[in-house]
Amino acid sequence: MLILSRKKAQSIDIDGHIRVTVVDTGNNCVKIGIQAPRDVTILRSELQECDFGEIDSPSELELECVV
């Protein structure tokens, strides 16, 4: 694992086509923005065990989590 320090509005570029930006910090929380091509899946780690089924649009999202 690579650990970097970044301040608000600073970014990290990954593999030339993914950019992670610190949007805000405070209240024991860090808000990040991620810019990536549409074919790159971005998923919060706590959702990795969930089955999303076939999704045509985000509004049709139905989760079935494996516990």
N, C-alpha and C positions, 0 to 999 in steps of 0.2 A: 504494500500500500504506500502510495506517495502522499505525503502530508505537506500542504502548502498554506502559507498565510496570505490572505487577500483582504483588502479593505473594500468598503462600499464602492460600487461601480467598477471594480477591477474584475478582469476576466482571466480564464484559463482556456487555451485552445487545445483540443484533443484531435490528433490525427488529421489536422488541416480542415476538417469539416464539421466539428462540434465545438461550440463555445459555451462555457459555463460562466455566468456572471453573478457576482454578489449584488443583489438588488437592495437588500435592507438587512440590518442587524438590530437586535434589541429584544427585550423581554425573554431572554434566554432562548432566542430563536434566530436562525439565519434564513432569509428568503433568497432563493437562487432562481435565476432564469436560465433556461437551456435552449440554445438554438442548434437544431440538427436537421438533417434531411428527413423527409417524411418516411423514408424506409427504415429509419433507425427507431427501434422500440425503446421508449423511456418509461420505466416502471419503478415506483417506489418499492423499496426492498420488502416492506411488510405486505405487499400485494403479490409477491412472486409466487406464493403458494395458491393463488386463486385461479380458477378456471373461468376465462372470459367468454368462452364459446365463440360463435361467429358474430362479429360485430360489424355492421354496415356503417354506423355512425355513433359518435359518443352518446347521443341521446338514447340509444338502444342498449346501453351498457347494463348487463345483468351479471352480478358476481355470484359465484358459488365457491366459497373458500374451503380449502382442505384444512382441517384442523387436526 
